[in-house]
Amino acid sequence: MPLDSRTLADDHFPCWAEEPPVPADGSLVPGSQFHEEQWIMAAGMLARGSSFLYVARAMGCSRTTLWRAYYGSNDFRHRVWWERQALNREADLRLASIRTLVAEQIERLVSMGDPKTVRWLAERLGLFAGLDAQARPAARARQPDRPAPSPEPAATPAPQSPPQPPSQPPPRPSSPPQPEPAAPPPTPAGPGGDRPRPRPVEPVAAALPDPAPAPVNGWNSARNPFHTVPSAAAPPAKTGGRRRVSRLGSAPNTSAPTPSGSALAS
């Protein structure tokens, strides 16, 4: 915004109140295809602390182009500096407004009679230190002059006794004797006065006979512990590999022995 024409010509404004610098060549970056507003925006973003990569992406150019514009144009660097000074001044104004609000709150609490706030404000303003400095000379004037205390004689060190040899450690108490195991009670004697002698126990495995091997049949060569007699339903096979088939009405021919008459009579 241009200054008012009614402003005096001899007034000197600080750097933050002056108009933004005008580039000497009419453009911040001469010979650039980007508009002047884009370079002003880039200068403001760099002044706020944005990275060159972020600003280059916002403008739509490469980071190398932005680096060349920053280090190749003095007007562009001057605009970045001016934007940074304006931001610092704005921060100072905000801090001043915050200070004003804090002062108003402290004044309100003091008027309400808050003792903590009053004491804190008195310590911050140094009121207690000033009162203490005024009270010290008055206290010294009231006290009479006292004679200086005589120095006390230095205490003589007590004679040290010769080092004594280390005493032997006390003997450890011996453990109580362990009681001997009690002997088994004696076996009562028999009627004749002789005690019975224990009989030797023979091993069980020696008394048992060895198991007989299972019979092996011609049609069943495997050992079967459950059936020792060949089945009557299946006749033995011939040498040619065919089995003997019984006719209808005839009893099957088996190899089982026929019981005798004495066995049937019993």
Secondary structure as UniProt FT lines:
FT   TURN            5..6
FT   TURN            9..10
FT   TURN            15..17
FT   TURN            24..25
FT   TURN            30..31
FT   HELIX           36..47
FT   TURN            48..49
FT   HELIX           52..59
FT   HELIX           63..72
FT   HELIX           74..112
FT   HELIX           115..125
FT   HELIX           127..142
FT   TURN            191..192
FT   HELIX           204..207
FT   TURN            239..240
FT   TURN            248..249
FT   HELIX           261..265
//
